[in-house]
Amino acid sequence: MKRAGQLIEAIADPGNLRLAFWKAARGKRAKPDCRAFQADLGPNLAALRAELLAGVARVGDYHYFTIHDPKERLICAASFRERVLHHALMNVCEPVLERAAIFDSYACRSGKGQLAAVRRAAAYAGRYGWFLKMDIRKYFDSVDHGVLRGLLRRKFKDAAVLALFDQVLASYQTAPGRGLPIGNLTSQHFANFYLSPLDRLVKESLRGADQERGSERGHSCPLGLRLGATQADKNVRAPAYVRYMDDFVVWSDSGTELRAVWQAVAAFLAAELRLELKANVALNRTAFGMDFLGYRLYPGELRLAPRSKVRFARKFRQYEREHLEGRWTERQLQARMRALVAFTLPAQCRNWRVQVMERFGVAAHRLEPGDPRRQLEQYRE
């Protein structure tokens, strides 16, 4: 594939920088750093443009905090000015990374997303008798900067853009030459792109039968795959595959085939991407169910995963308490309840959801336009 070049002018274009500001400001207009940047928007964008063209753009101005939802994560939030820079960079570079993606990669892509990945996985669960579910140990912390730089240089040839990529990578490390900060726009796209060689391994070298040929025609694997015996082994097959960031699943009608896929994937990740699978690899029959992205998938049925049920009940009680103790207005309660309930709607769990609401819900008065718990029960796709 031809490498993309002469992109820095497009990134520094005033129109692109204004678009980047608009994207970075969505949902953050009331925050002091956004308001301060907007107060001198013209000069701030002009200064950012000059830095980009001169190759001296500043990165690494991070604010760190920890969340525990559902597990403990260190979040690295860039300053508002740097978020504008990240959006400007991805506005131009994301289409290049998109061309490296296969159809069944669903994270950080327009028209894809978590629910689309779950629906695709549910369709495969209804067609195949076995599944192999894998994810990567400490994925964001383990991304190797040298490998990622090599992958990016196979897609881009603009020296200024590559230098900017290198600056962004060097601004954060969990170990020498490793790690991407959770919470940055560039990190999401880099992390998704980093596993594109794995996608090619499963869908092409392991001869996946359910490829979306129209979406993948003309692509070659970003790495020179050194598969050895794996590539020649005709018994290693991966008929169906879905990946959402570092969670990925392969389906087949043979558990033996999937065990061979497991071995091939583990060897490839270690040799080519310097990554390690988590120990909780699941190889089982689809009839027994599989947890994936917060849902529980059975052939012909989609439920909530047990952890998602616990999380829903806990957050529901927390949201009610925030409102009753006066920290949230009725409108704020309604907005958060809408997002909380929306996650459960694709699953077959209406009776359980109603029981939780009846057990823990407290009648709120003068809600606009109505009680969110009753209103949200009527939302359907």
C-alpha positions, 0 to 999 in steps of 0.5 A: 500500500502506498504510504501517505505523505505531505500531511502536516499542512493539512493538519495545521490548516486553519479549518482543520484546527477549528474543527479540532477545537469544536470536537475537543470542546463538545461536552466541555464548554463550561470547563475553565480550560475550554473557556480560557482557550475559546476566549482567545480562540484565533490567537491560540489556533494561530500559535498552534498552527505555527508550532505544528509547521515549525515542528515544535508542538508541545505535548505531554501536559497531562493530568492524572487521576484514578477511576474504579469502573469496573476496575482500577485504571490510571487515566491520563487526561491531556490539557485542553490545548493538547486535546485540540492538537490530538483531534487535529492530528487524527482528523487527517491521519485517522483515514490512513489508519482506517485503511489498515483495518479489517471489517471485524475490528470495531473499536474507535471506528465510525459506524462500528462501536461496542454494540455493533461488535456484540451483535456481530459476535451474537450472530457468530455464536448462533452459527458455530459450536465453539468459541475461543475468547482472548484478551491481552495482559495490561494492553495499554501499558504493554504497547511497544513504542519501537514496534508501533513506530515501525507500523506507523512508518509503513503507513506514513512517510511525512517526516513531520507527522512521524516526528509528531507521533514520536513526540506523543509516544515519548511523552508517556511511558510505563516502562522504558519504550512501552505504554500508551496513556489511557484517556488520550484520543491518539492512544485509542487510535494507536492501540487499535491500529497496533493489533491490525497485524493480529487481525491479518494473521487471523483473517488471512494467514489462518484462512478465515472463511467469513472475511468481508472481501469488499472491505479487505481487498487490496490490504497486506499485513503490516508486518512481514509475518514470520509464521513458520509452521503456523502458516503452512499448517492446514489444520489451523483455521479461524472461520469467524473473528471479532475484535474490540480493542484488545478483546477478541473472539474466534469461532469454529465448529471444532475445539481442536482447531481453536486450540491450534489458533490459540497457540498460533495467536500467542506465539505471534503476539509474543514474537511480533508485537511483544504482547502476552495473552491473559491467563483467562483464555476461554475455550468452550462451547457456545451453548454454555454462553460467553461474556463479551463487552458486558453482555452474555452471549448464547446462541439466539439469546443476548443477556447481561453479564453478571458483572454488568448486573452488579454494576447496574444496580450499584450505579442505580442506587448511587444515582438515586442517592446523588439526587436525593441528597441534593448534589444532582438536579432532576435533569442531571439524574434523568441524563445519567439514568438514560445512559445507564438504562440504554446499555441494558436495552439490547439484552433480554433483561427487562423483568430484571431491570424493572425489579431493580428499579422497583426495589431501589428507585425512589419517586422523584418529583417534578422531573422534566418531562417525566420520571426517568425510570418510567420514561426510559423503560419505553425507549427501544431501538 
